[in-house]
Structures are given as C-alpha cells and as structure tokens.
C-alpha cells in the first residue's frame, strides 16, 4: 500500500521514482514531429515567433531576431517541441555595438554573411527611437493640457519647482 505524506500540508499519495535507466527513459517526452506544410521551403523548419523576424542566422546554435524594441540574440537549447521552438533569448540589445559585442562574447564561430548583415544594421534599433518620440510627444501634450487648465499663478509656482528640481 502506498504511503501517505504530510509534508507541506498535503495528504497526497507519494509516487515512487523509477530506479533503473530504462524506466527513466520511458518518462522522457518524445520530440515533437514537425508538421507538414503546403510550402516546400518551410517544411521541417522552425521559424521565429510570429511577432519576430530573423535578421541573421549566425551558426547552427545562434541567431539574431528583431523584437519590438531591440534586437535579440537567441541560443538554440534543447529539441523543438509543440509549444517551444527551442530558441531562448540570451541578449537583448538596443544598439548595434552592443549586439556585435554580445555576438563576439557568446557565439564562437560565426557565418561571415550573418556578420555582414549585423554590421549593416542601423546604430540604434529603429523602433526604440519611435517609442522615445511617442513618449516625448505624450509628455508635451500633458504639459500643454496642464498649462491650459491651471491659473497663471499656479503655473509659475510649478515651473519654478521644476527648475529647482532639475
């Protein structure tokens, strides 16, 4: 009869762990089978997440994808499964210089064509500049709205406080 455990307040039946190597192998999940696609060029390949675009495949285990705010250096770890492509983010870089430094540090032997693609990227990730512009525009609108709503004497006091704090 299985024993009951009282650890952590649970009253569940304990399961016995497999003792030999064969039993341990049986507990390991099988790798997912790649689904057949109508496009022959994509059959058996795993792409980046739908919201990401692969910029450069550096070697078999490393690639760079374009995220929403930065470039992401990804490392292939494990086998692809149904819910995971096997790619894990290693470095998240907003500048080309930082991305190239991370590639030098982590990737080892790199395909020269991939390196040329990375060197051709802009100095800063383009979406980051758009986000900063939107934030500045939002702040500007807030200040304009605040200036219109508050009396002149209150506005002068607020501006003096901002100058002192800056």
Backbone torsions as a table, in degrees:
resi	resn	phi	psi	omega
1	UNK	NA	133.5	-179.6
2	UNK	-66.0	147.2	-179.1
3	UNK	-84.3	155.5	177.2
4	UNK	-101.4	148.6	-179.6
5	UNK	-117.8	149.3	179.6
6	UNK	-115.0	7.4	-178.3
7	UNK	-67.5	137.5	176.2
8	UNK	65.4	15.6	176.4
9	UNK	82.2	-0.2	-179.1
10	UNK	-89.3	153.0	-178.8
11	UNK	-121.6	37.2	-175.8
12	UNK	-86.9	158.1	175.0
13	UNK	-74.3	137.1	178.6
14	UNK	-82.7	143.7	177.9
15	UNK	-101.5	140.5	179.2
16	UNK	-80.9	138.6	178.9
17	UNK	-81.1	147.4	177.4
18	UNK	-64.7	139.9	-174.4
19	UNK	-95.7	-36.1	-176.9
20	UNK	-103.6	167.8	-175.2
21	UNK	-62.8	-37.2	-179.0
22	UNK	-62.8	-43.2	179.4
23	UNK	-65.9	-36.2	177.8
24	UNK	-65.9	-40.4	179.5
25	UNK	-62.3	-35.7	-178.4
26	UNK	-67.4	-23.8	-179.5
27	UNK	-82.7	-14.6	-179.0
28	UNK	-74.8	137.9	179.1
29	UNK	-70.2	147.7	176.1
30	UNK	-80.0	147.3	177.6
31	UNK	-65.8	146.8	179.9
32	UNK	-69.6	144.6	177.8
33	UNK	-89.0	131.4	-179.4
34	UNK	-64.4	133.9	-179.9
35	UNK	-74.5	146.0	176.7
36	UNK	-75.1	137.9	177.5
37	UNK	-118.7	162.4	179.6
38	UNK	-74.8	-22.5	178.3
39	UNK	-87.8	119.1	-178.9
40	UNK	-65.3	-29.1	-177.7
41	UNK	-71.5	-23.5	-177.4
42	UNK	-101.8	-3.5	-178.8
43	UNK	-63.4	127.5	177.1
44	UNK	79.9	-2.0	179.5
45	UNK	-101.8	149.6	175.4
46	UNK	-110.3	126.3	179.3
47	UNK	-95.4	179.0	176.7
48	UNK	-71.5	170.8	175.5
49	UNK	-52.8	145.8	-176.6
50	UNK	-52.9	-29.9	-179.6
51	UNK	-85.9	-4.7	-179.0
52	UNK	-109.5	150.6	178.9
53	UNK	-121.8	127.9	179.9
54	UNK	-73.4	122.3	178.8
55	UNK	-88.4	-47.6	-177.1
56	UNK	-151.5	134.9	171.4
57	UNK	-94.1	110.6	-172.8
58	UNK	-80.8	-41.2	172.4
59	UNK	-161.6	-167.9	-175.2
60	UNK	-61.4	-32.4	-174.0
61	UNK	-108.8	-3.1	-177.0
62	UNK	-132.1	142.4	175.0
63	UNK	-152.0	165.5	176.6
64	UNK	-120.6	130.1	177.2
65	UNK	-119.9	159.1	-178.9
66	UNK	-97.8	110.1	178.3
67	UNK	-88.7	-173.3	-177.7
68	UNK	-73.8	-31.1	-179.1
69	UNK	-124.1	-8.1	-174.9
70	UNK	-158.6	168.7	172.2
71	UNK	-88.5	141.8	-176.7
72	UNK	-118.6	122.2	173.7
73	UNK	-86.7	117.8	-175.9
74	UNK	-112.8	146.8	179.6
75	UNK	-116.7	135.9	177.6
76	UNK	-80.3	123.1	-179.0
77	UNK	-135.8	122.2	177.6
78	UNK	78.8	-175.6	179.7
79	UNK	-93.0	146.7	176.5
80	UNK	-65.1	142.0	178.6
81	UNK	-124.8	-179.8	-178.2
82	UNK	-60.5	-41.8	-176.2
83	UNK	-103.5	3.4	-178.8
84	UNK	-143.5	133.2	179.6
85	UNK	-80.8	-11.6	-178.6
86	UNK	92.8	-7.3	-179.8
87	UNK	-91.5	132.0	179.9
88	UNK	-122.6	137.6	178.3
89	UNK	-68.9	131.4	178.9
90	UNK	-108.8	-45.1	-179.2
91	UNK	-137.1	142.9	-178.4
92	UNK	-122.4	110.7	-168.5
93	UNK	-122.0	134.0	176.3
94	UNK	-93.5	-20.5	-178.6
95	UNK	-115.7	151.6	178.0
96	UNK	-63.8	-39.6	-179.6
97	UNK	-59.7	-45.5	180.0
98	UNK	-65.3	-39.9	179.0
99	UNK	-62.1	-46.2	179.6
100	UNK	-65.1	-35.9	176.9
101	UNK	-63.8	-43.7	179.1
102	UNK	-65.1	-38.1	177.7
103	UNK	-62.0	-44.6	178.5
104	UNK	-61.6	-40.8	-175.7
105	UNK	-72.1	-38.9	-168.5
106	UNK	-108.9	-29.0	-164.4
107	UNK	-87.5	-19.5	-177.6
108	UNK	70.6	-134.6	-179.1
109	UNK	-66.9	124.3	-175.4
110	UNK	-120.9	141.0	175.9
111	UNK	-64.1	126.2	-177.8
112	UNK	-58.8	-33.5	179.5
113	UNK	-65.0	-39.0	177.4
114	UNK	-65.4	-39.3	179.3
115	UNK	-65.3	-38.4	177.8
116	UNK	-62.7	-41.2	178.1
117	UNK	-61.3	-41.9	-179.5
118	UNK	-67.6	-38.8	179.3
119	UNK	-68.2	-21.4	178.3
120	UNK	-85.1	-2.0	179.1
121	UNK	-72.2	156.4	175.7
122	UNK	-66.1	163.1	-176.6
123	UNK	-60.3	-39.9	177.5
124	UNK	-120.3	151.7	176.9
125	UNK	-61.1	129.1	-173.5
126	UNK	-63.4	-35.5	-178.7
127	UNK	-69.2	-27.4	179.5
128	UNK	-64.3	-40.2	178.8
129	UNK	-64.0	-40.0	179.0
130	UNK	-64.5	-39.0	179.0
131	UNK	-64.9	-43.5	179.2
132	UNK	-63.7	-40.1	178.4
133	UNK	-62.5	-42.5	178.5
134	UNK	-62.4	-41.4	179.1
135	UNK	-63.6	-42.5	178.5
136	UNK	-63.9	-40.8	179.0
137	UNK	-63.7	-41.9	178.2
138	UNK	-62.3	-44.3	178.5
139	UNK	-63.1	-40.9	179.7
140	UNK	-62.2	-43.9	178.9
141	UNK	-64.0	-39.4	178.2
142	UNK	-61.5	-43.9	179.7
143	UNK	-64.9	-41.2	178.5
144	UNK	-61.9	-43.8	179.5
145	UNK	-64.6	-40.4	179.5
146	UNK	-66.6	-38.7	179.8
147	UNK	-64.5	-37.5	-178.8
148	UNK	-71.3	-34.2	-173.9
149	UNK	-83.8	-32.4	-173.2
150	UNK	-92.2	149.7	177.0
151	UNK	-65.2	159.0	-176.2
152	UNK	-58.7	-42.2	-177.9
153	UNK	-65.9	-36.9	178.6
154	UNK	-69.8	-39.0	179.7
155	UNK	-62.9	-41.9	179.8
156	UNK	-62.1	-42.7	179.0
157	UNK	-63.1	-43.1	180.0
158	UNK	-62.9	-43.8	-179.6
159	UNK	-64.9	-37.7	177.5
160	UNK	-64.6	-41.6	178.0
161	UNK	-63.1	-40.2	178.0
162	UNK	-63.2	-38.6	179.0
163	UNK	-66.7	-40.0	-179.7
164	UNK	-67.2	-41.0	-179.0
165	UNK	-72.9	-23.6	-177.0
166	UNK	-78.5	NA	NA
